[in-house]
Amino acid sequence: MSNSLTKKQKLEKSQRIAQVTLKLFRENSFDEITMDRIAKIAGIAKGTLFNYYKTKENIFMNLLLEGYQVFFTQLDNQIMNFEKLSLADFKNLMLKVTSELIEDHPVLVRLNALRGPILERKANKKQTIDGRQKLYKIREQLSKDIAYRVTELTPETINHLFITQGAIISGLINLSGLDRFNHEKLPIKMFDFEVNIEKESKEILGFYLDGLFQEKES
């Protein structure tokens, strides 16, 4: 990477790479995206791209972590508008947030489903740890802000709830393609395996919350 670039210019180039990769992922599968293609569309040499990101997985891991940092920061800003939330209010809010996550941030939930089985294989460990620590601090503050308004719940319980929410969505995403092979629709009817990710994520999370709240009230 040339030393003639200022810190601002380096940041802008890094953001350009991230934006190009994000756009490609909206329109293509992970396997269809290559470092060559990213470099070409970003208008930079492949060698320059490797100066910023050693692997494709590292770009996607950064997109995942930074995306969730923004998402949880925005959610915390919403929470600050409430003085107090009942358990019923909080359940409705969590179901609404689940819909928004799936409908408005489809790339983010797709990335989260790739994290364990694919991205962690070749992503930079140190950068991933740094990104997770930033994300943890944001989500820790969010959990505290929610617990202040939902007095029946602890920050630890709320933090774990977001982990559960992510696991439910990612699990259903991974199961939603049983009627396809390598992105190709199979020539057989498999209605029982069709998955409505938003509807079923909310149903499962709703059942989980009902059980959790029943336990807290007993």
C-alpha positions in Angstrom: 0.0 0.0 0.0 1.6 3.3 -1.0 2.7 5.6 1.8 1.7 8.5 -0.3 -2.0 7.8 0.6 -3.4 9.8 3.5 -5.3 8.0 6.3 -8.5 9.5 4.8 -7.7 8.2 1.3 -7.0 4.7 2.7 -10.3 4.7 4.6 -12.2 5.8 1.5 -10.6 3.0 -0.6 -11.4 0.4 2.1 -15.0 1.7 2.1 -15.1 1.5 -1.7 -14.0 -2.1 -1.6 -16.7 -2.9 1.1 -19.4 -1.2 -0.9 -18.5 -3.0 -4.1 -18.5 -6.4 -2.3 -21.8 -5.6 -0.6 -23.4 -4.8 -3.9 -22.1 -8.0 -5.5 -23.4 -10.0 -2.6 -26.9 -8.6 -3.0 -26.9 -10.0 -6.6 -24.7 -13.1 -6.3 -23.9 -16.0 -4.1 -20.8 -16.0 -2.0 -19.1 -18.6 -4.2 -19.7 -16.5 -7.4 -17.8 -13.5 -6.0 -14.0 -13.6 -6.5 -11.2 -11.2 -5.4 -10.5 -10.6 -9.1 -14.1 -9.5 -9.7 -14.1 -7.2 -6.6 -10.9 -5.5 -7.7 -12.1 -5.0 -11.2 -15.4 -3.4 -10.2 -13.7 -1.4 -7.5 -11.3 -0.1 -10.1 -8.1 -1.1 -8.3 -5.3 -3.6 -8.9 -5.7 -7.0 -7.4 -2.4 -6.5 -5.5 -3.8 -3.3 -4.0 -6.9 -5.2 -2.9 -4.7 -7.8 -1.1 -3.0 -4.9 0.8 -6.4 -4.1 2.4 -7.9 -7.6 2.7 -5.9 -10.8 2.5 -8.9 -13.0 1.7 -12.5 -12.7 0.4 -13.7 -14.1 3.7 -12.1 -11.2 5.6 -14.1 -8.6 3.6 -17.3 -10.4 4.3 -16.5 -10.8 8.0 -15.9 -7.1 8.3 -19.1 -6.4 6.5 -20.9 -8.7 9.0 -19.4 -7.2 12.1 -19.7 -3.6 11.0 -23.3 -4.2 9.8 -24.4 -5.6 13.2 -22.6 -2.7 15.0 -24.7 -0.2 13.0 -27.9 -2.3 13.5 -27.6 -2.6 17.2 -26.6 1.1 17.6 -29.8 2.1 15.7 -31.9 -0.3 17.9 -30.4 1.2 21.0 -31.4 4.7 19.7 -35.0 3.3 19.4 -34.9 1.9 22.9 -33.9 5.3 24.3 -37.3 6.7 23.2 -39.1 4.5 25.8 -39.3 5.2 29.5 -40.5 1.8 30.4 -41.5 -1.4 28.6 -43.8 -4.2 29.9 -42.9 -7.8 28.9 -45.7 -7.7 26.4 -44.4 -4.5 24.9 -40.9 -5.9 24.7 -42.1 -9.1 23.0 -43.9 -7.0 20.4 -40.8 -4.9 19.9 -38.6 -8.0 19.5 -40.9 -9.5 16.9 -40.9 -6.2 15.0 -37.2 -6.0 15.2 -37.0 -9.6 13.8 -39.2 -8.6 10.8 -37.0 -5.5 10.2 -33.8 -7.5 10.4 -35.0 -10.1 7.8 -36.9 -7.7 5.5 -34.6 -4.6 5.6 -31.2 -6.3 6.2 -31.3 -9.5 4.1 -27.6 -9.2 3.3 -26.7 -9.1 7.0 -28.7 -12.2 7.9 -27.2 -14.0 5.0 -23.7 -13.1 6.1 -24.5 -14.3 9.7 -25.5 -17.7 8.3 -22.1 -17.9 6.6 -20.1 -16.8 9.6 -19.4 -20.2 11.3 -19.2 -22.6 8.4 -17.5 -20.4 5.8 -16.1 -17.0 6.9 -14.2 -18.1 10.0 -12.1 -20.5 7.9 -10.0 -17.7 6.2 -11.0 -14.4 7.9 -8.2 -12.6 9.8 -8.4 -13.7 13.5 -7.1 -10.5 15.1 -9.4 -8.2 13.0 -12.4 -10.5 13.8 -11.6 -10.4 17.5 -11.3 -6.6 17.4 -14.6 -6.4 15.5 -16.4 -8.7 17.9 -15.2 -6.7 20.9 -16.6 -3.5 19.4 -19.9 -5.4 18.7 -20.0 -6.8 22.2 -19.6 -3.4 23.8 -22.5 -2.0 21.7 -24.7 -5.0 22.4 -23.8 -4.9 26.1 -24.9 -1.3 26.3 -28.1 -2.1 24.4 -28.9 -4.9 26.8 -28.4 -2.6 29.8 -30.6 0.0 28.2 -33.3 -2.6 27.6 -33.0 -4.0 31.1 -33.4 -0.5 32.6 -36.8 -0.3 30.9 -37.8 -4.0 31.2 -37.1 -4.5 34.9 -38.1 -8.2 34.9 -35.1 -9.1 32.7 -31.3 -8.8 33.3 -28.8 -7.6 30.7 -27.4 -11.1 30.6 -30.7 -12.6 29.7 -31.3 -9.9 27.0 -27.9 -10.4 25.5 -28.5 -14.1 25.2 -31.9 -13.4 23.7 -30.2 -11.6 20.7 -27.9 -14.7 20.3 -31.0 -16.9 20.2 -32.7 -14.6 17.7 -29.7 -14.8 15.4 -29.5 -18.6 15.8 -33.2 -19.0 14.9 -32.9 -16.8 11.7 -29.6 -18.4 10.6 -31.0 -21.9 11.2 -34.1 -21.3 9.1 -32.0 -19.7 6.3 -29.8 -22.8 6.1 -32.9 -25.0 6.0 -34.8 -22.9 3.5 -32.9 -24.2 0.5 -33.8 -27.9 0.8 -35.8 -27.6 -2.5 -32.7 -26.4 -4.3 -29.3 -27.8 -5.2 -26.4 -25.4 -5.9 -29.1 -22.6 -6.3 -31.0 -24.6 -8.9 -34.6 -25.5 -8.2 -35.1 -29.3 -7.9 -37.7 -30.8 -10.4 -39.7 -32.3 -7.6 -42.5 -31.0 -5.3 -41.3 -30.5 -1.7 -44.0 -28.3 -0.2 -43.3 -29.6 3.4 -39.8 -28.2 3.2 -40.8 -24.7 2.1 -39.7 -22.2 4.8 -41.1 -18.7 5.3 -38.1 -17.3 7.2 -39.8 -14.1 8.6 -43.0 -15.8 9.7 -41.4 -18.9 11.2 -38.6 -16.9 12.9 -41.2 -14.7 14.6 -43.3 -17.8 15.6 -40.3 -19.6 17.2 -39.0 -16.5 18.9 -42.5 -15.8 20.2 -42.7 -19.2 21.7 -39.3 -18.8 23.3 -40.2 -15.4 24.7 -43.5 -16.7 26.1 -41.6 -19.5 27.9 -38.9 -17.2 29.2 -41.5 -14.6 30.5 -43.5 -17.3 32.1 -40.4 -18.5 33.9 -39.6 -15.0 35.1 -43.2 -14.4 36.4 -43.4 -17.7 38.3 
